Amino acid sequence: MSAAVRLETERLVVEPLLETDIPEFVAYRRDPEVARYQSWSSDFSTDHGVALAASQPVGFPLPGEWVQLALRALPAVADARRVLVGDIAVGVDAAQPATFELGVTIAPAHQGAGYASEALRATIDLLFSQHEAHRVVMQGDARNEPVLTLMRRLGLRHEGTILEGDWFKGEWTTLERFALLRREWLER
Ligand SMILES: CC(C)(COP(=O)(O)OP(=O)(O)OC[C@H]1O[C@@H](n2cnc3c(N)ncnc32)[C@H](O)[C@@H]1OP(=O)(O)O)[C@@H](O)C(=O)NCCC(=O)NCCS
């Protein structure tokens, strides 16, 4: 088993979500705008948070597993503790374990500060440089402009539109899929 992800970027620590994160984590997951294009709803509860924290893999995720990573930033106040500004999820494809899928959520109060870009860029670099990734993929609802902008900003390549491919929250929805290959990452 390889070690759990722990990264430091210019402004963030990226590390596994802890039980102590649950109140802040649940608070932003309950925001209807945050939940809108995600797999959960605004009734996401503390029990859901506890269950998710308890189901986390120990160490780096195995094929078929996902790990939820906390993004912690230093607030502007000197000596203050790092606050949970959001999280990213890293999934390892069950059939193609050199393919990693990423998802991201930033709490509304911390959106528009570049935290998602900063954390994902560092995570993508880690997956290619230390975990033998061949492909890193992300997908977003076609109506979710902020995530489409983010995927383009990260330099992911648009590779497909899954037109009305997903029965989601009571309607057929379209997904945009993006990817980055190891050789594309190396060419940068
Ligand atoms: C998708 C989501 C994560 C994007 O968050 P975000 O804060 O816009 O993304 P970033 O962290 O990359 O920030 C980019 C913005 O910060 C600004 N910014 C400020 N300081 C910055 C810095 N140092 N570096 C980069 N960008 C910076 C950019 O100009 C950009 O602003 P703009 O959108 O007005 O152009 C966010 O909208 C979200 O959590 N949505 C709800 C959950 C969701 O749907 N997730 C997608 C499922 S995969």
The ligand as a Gaussian input file, in Angstrom:
#p B3LYP/6-31G(d) Opt

LIG

0 1
 C      -16.176000      24.331000     -10.086000
 C      -15.578000      25.111000      -8.921000
 C      -14.731000      24.199000      -8.079000
 C      -14.700000      26.230000      -9.510000
 O      -14.217000      27.010000      -8.434000
 P      -13.432000      28.358000      -8.719000
 O      -13.183000      28.967000      -7.405000
 O      -14.147000      29.160000      -9.760000
 O      -12.140000      27.807000      -9.422000
 P      -10.663000      28.270000      -9.181000
 O      -10.289000      27.915000      -7.797000
 O       -9.815000      27.733000     -10.258000
 O      -10.740000      29.847000      -9.278000
 C      -10.759000      30.498000     -10.514000
 C      -11.192000      31.925000     -10.285000
 O      -10.379000      32.496000      -9.266000
 C       -9.747000      33.683000      -9.787000
 N       -8.444000      33.773000      -9.103000
 C       -8.177000      34.621000      -8.086000
 N       -6.945000      34.413000      -7.631000
 C       -6.401000      33.419000      -8.377000
 C       -5.146000      32.757000      -8.367000
 N       -4.189000      33.068000      -7.503000
 N       -4.952000      31.749000      -9.268000
 C       -5.905000      31.406000     -10.161000
 N       -7.137000      31.999000     -10.187000
 C       -7.370000      33.010000      -9.319000
 C       -9.702000      33.473000     -11.274000
 O       -9.600000      34.694000     -11.949000
 C      -11.033000      32.804000     -11.509000
 O      -12.056000      33.768000     -11.429000
 P      -13.234000      33.843000     -12.514000
 O      -13.961000      32.534000     -12.406000
 O      -14.030000      35.014000     -12.083000
 O      -12.535000      33.990000     -13.827000
 C      -16.693000      25.775000      -8.060000
 O      -17.520000      26.548000      -8.862000
 C      -17.531000      24.762000      -7.279000
 O      -17.143000      24.265000      -6.229000
 N      -18.748000      24.480000      -7.793000
 C      -19.668000      23.598000      -7.099000
 C      -19.231000      22.169000      -7.125000
 C      -19.140000      21.623000      -8.549000
 O      -20.067000      21.739000      -9.337000
 N      -18.002000      20.999000      -8.829000
 C      -17.732000      20.409000     -10.128000
 C      -17.940000      18.929000     -10.110000
 S      -16.587000      18.071000     -10.902000

